[in-house]
Amino acid sequence: MSQSSLPRLGFIGAGRLARCLALGFSRAGYAVTAVASRTQASARQLASQIDRCAAYDDPQEVVNAADIVFLTVPDDSIGTTANTLRFDCAVTPGSGPRALVHCSGASPVELLAPARTQGASIGGFHPLYLFSGDRADIERIRGCSVTLEADGALKEALTALVIALGCHPLSIPAGGRMLYHGAAHYAASFALCSLAECVALWRTLGFAEDEALRALLPMLAGTIETARDKGLSGALAGPVSRGDTGVVRKQLELFEGLGGDHAALYGLLSRRAVELARRRAKPPAAIEAIAEVVEESLERSVNHVPAGTSVK
Ligand SMILES: NC(=O)c1ccc[n+]([C@@H]2O[C@H](COP(=O)([O-])OP(=O)(O)OC[C@H]3O[C@@H](n4cnc5c(N)ncnc54)[C@H](OP(=O)(O)O)[C@@H]3O)[C@@H](O)[C@H]2O)c1
């Protein structure tokens, strides 16, 4: 498809996500015509990397120069920024729908309603990806999913943009956004929190964070590959999956002895491990004994979880 038949794209907010999407869309043949941000320097930096893209101080200029405007500011600024934009003024006609889109997984698309009352389409474009802000994101995002919320011509245009990035379009039922986004943390930031717990515990053995991560990250990468091949229940390893009741009991007692919330966290995740092990065609013979040990420990730990951890 020629560039002139594709919608022109603009970005308000030149942060981690915008840097990847703007460069990715441009590489895929879309005209990214305009960028604005809170600071001039961010907008200029991003625009300078894209052919025939202008940096503006006033976000309204982005609306005037693009067909689909991505509002890529922090979630708390989406509503206030959307309120300041005018879509009912005369602009040079381009291809595709006039639209305002945000990229948040948690915020409702309704925050963009002021644009809709002025005749623009509104939508959500949420990549299930943790952006680093580096150029490497443009390649790494391939194969990820992007959750869309839009109708009609905008849905078609956004679907084409997802495919142009090498990603998969995903839809969620209306009203499911908050649960969808909250739950997705387990595959991104909360996976980091699990690693941070291990790093904190290993620090008591004398390991620095970089040493610990050198050992842990390949194991995590292998776990992800095994889950891809065998599914979650099939990939489960460790004492719960083997039915090693004695090891589970001793580790729970050890973490209870450390104080803080270590045993509560370990116990709750062990409870999930028990559920995964039960889903196997042949669960370990000792799984019910392990479930009992885990629940007894949770009884002692979860009801008395102090704020914060004991190991820093
Ligand atoms: N990061 C992720 O992994 C990720 C993943 C999926 C979805 N998202 C969503 O993507 C959106 C952007 O997140 P991000 O991580 O890219 O944030 P970010 O790195 O903090 O970038 C936000 C950008 O917006 C600019 N900005 C802040 N307030 C503004 C305002 N009032 N007007 C214009 N520009 C403003 C900032 O300005 P300056 O640089 O000019 O100071 C910055 O460039 C959020 O809705 C977020 O939920 C992020």
The ligand as an SDF file (V2000), in Angstrom:
LIG
                    3D

 48 52  0  0  0  0  0  0  0  0999 V2000
    5.9570    1.7270   29.4210 N   0  0  0  0  0  0  0  0  0  0  0  0
    5.2650    0.6360   29.1910 C   0  0  0  0  0  0  0  0  0  0  0  0
    5.8080   -0.4640   29.3160 O   0  0  0  0  0  0  0  0  0  0  0  0
    3.8280    0.7040   28.7280 C   0  0  0  0  0  0  0  0  0  0  0  0
    3.2200   -0.4900   28.2470 C   0  0  0  0  0  0  0  0  0  0  0  0
    1.9100   -0.4330   27.7660 C   0  0  0  0  0  0  0  0  0  0  0  0
    1.2170    0.7750   27.8130 C   0  0  0  0  0  0  0  0  0  0  0  0
    1.8220    1.8990   28.3150 N   0  0  0  0  0  0  0  0  0  0  0  0
    1.0290    3.1490   28.3200 C   0  0  0  0  0  0  0  0  0  0  0  0
    1.6280    4.0890   27.4550 O   0  0  0  0  0  0  0  0  0  0  0  0
    1.3990    5.4160   27.9410 C   0  0  0  0  0  0  0  0  0  0  0  0
    2.7360    6.1370   28.0450 C   0  0  0  0  0  0  0  0  0  0  0  0
    3.5390    5.4330   28.9510 O   0  0  0  0  0  0  0  0  0  0  0  0
    5.1510    5.5350   28.9130 P   0  0  0  0  0  0  0  0  0  0  0  0
    5.6600    4.3820   29.7150 O   0  0  0  0  0  0  0  0  0  0  0  0
    5.6340    5.7470   27.5310 O   0  0  0  0  0  0  0  0  0  0  0  0
    5.3600    6.8550   29.7750 O   0  0  0  0  0  0  0  0  0  0  0  0
    6.6840    7.7460   29.8970 P   0  0  0  0  0  0  0  0  0  0  0  0
    7.8870    6.9830   29.4490 O   0  0  0  0  0  0  0  0  0  0  0  0
    6.6500    8.3270   31.2600 O   0  0  0  0  0  0  0  0  0  0  0  0
    6.4320    8.8820   28.8240 O   0  0  0  0  0  0  0  0  0  0  0  0
    5.4010    9.8150   28.9200 C   0  0  0  0  0  0  0  0  0  0  0  0
    5.7140   10.9530   27.9690 C   0  0  0  0  0  0  0  0  0  0  0  0
    4.6400   11.8820   28.0170 O   0  0  0  0  0  0  0  0  0  0  0  0
    5.1720   13.1780   28.1790 C   0  0  0  0  0  0  0  0  0  0  0  0
    4.1900   13.9550   28.9440 N   0  0  0  0  0  0  0  0  0  0  0  0
    3.8990   13.8890   30.2620 C   0  0  0  0  0  0  0  0  0  0  0  0
    2.8790   14.7010   30.5690 N   0  0  0  0  0  0  0  0  0  0  0  0
    2.5230   15.2980   29.4010 C   0  0  0  0  0  0  0  0  0  0  0  0
    1.5550   16.2520   29.0420 C   0  0  0  0  0  0  0  0  0  0  0  0
    0.7170   16.7500   29.9550 N   0  0  0  0  0  0  0  0  0  0  0  0
    1.4850   16.6650   27.7430 N   0  0  0  0  0  0  0  0  0  0  0  0
    2.3140   16.1790   26.8060 C   0  0  0  0  0  0  0  0  0  0  0  0
    3.2750   15.2580   27.0930 N   0  0  0  0  0  0  0  0  0  0  0  0
    3.3700   14.8270   28.3660 C   0  0  0  0  0  0  0  0  0  0  0  0
    6.4760   13.0090   28.9100 C   0  0  0  0  0  0  0  0  0  0  0  0
    7.1650   14.1870   28.6690 O   0  0  0  0  0  0  0  0  0  0  0  0
    8.6390   14.6850   28.5010 P   0  0  0  0  0  0  0  0  0  0  0  0
    9.5190   13.5410   28.0820 O   0  0  0  0  0  0  0  0  0  0  0  0
    8.5080   15.6950   27.4250 O   0  0  0  0  0  0  0  0  0  0  0  0
    9.0000   15.2470   29.8310 O   0  0  0  0  0  0  0  0  0  0  0  0
    6.9980   11.7080   28.3140 C   0  0  0  0  0  0  0  0  0  0  0  0
    7.7040   11.9220   27.1200 O   0  0  0  0  0  0  0  0  0  0  0  0
    0.6730    5.2570   29.2770 C   0  0  0  0  0  0  0  0  0  0  0  0
   -0.7120    5.4060   29.0630 O   0  0  0  0  0  0  0  0  0  0  0  0
    0.9920    3.8340   29.6820 C   0  0  0  0  0  0  0  0  0  0  0  0
   -0.0190    3.2580   30.5030 O   0  0  0  0  0  0  0  0  0  0  0  0
    3.1140    1.9030   28.7530 C   0  0  0  0  0  0  0  0  0  0  0  0
  1  2  1  0
  2  3  2  0
  2  4  1  0
  4  5  1  0
  4 48  2  0
  5  6  2  0
  6  7  1  0
  7  8  2  0
  8  9  1  0
  8 48  1  0
  9 10  1  0
  9 46  1  0
 10 11  1  0
 11 12  1  0
 11 44  1  0
 12 13  1  0
 13 14  1  0
 14 15  2  0
 14 16  1  0
 14 17  1  0
 17 18  1  0
 18 19  2  0
 18 20  1  0
 18 21  1  0
 21 22  1  0
 22 23  1  0
 23 24  1  0
 23 42  1  0
 24 25  1  0
 25 26  1  0
 25 36  1  0
 26 27  1  0
 26 35  1  0
 27 28  2  0
 28 29  1  0
 29 30  1  0
 29 35  2  0
 30 31  1  0
 30 32  2  0
 32 33  1  0
 33 34  2  0
 34 35  1  0
 36 37  1  0
 36 42  1  0
 37 38  1  0
 38 39  2  0
 38 40  1  0
 38 41  1  0
 42 43  1  0
 44 45  1  0
 44 46  1  0
 46 47  1  0
M  CHG  2   8   1  16  -1
M  END
$$$$
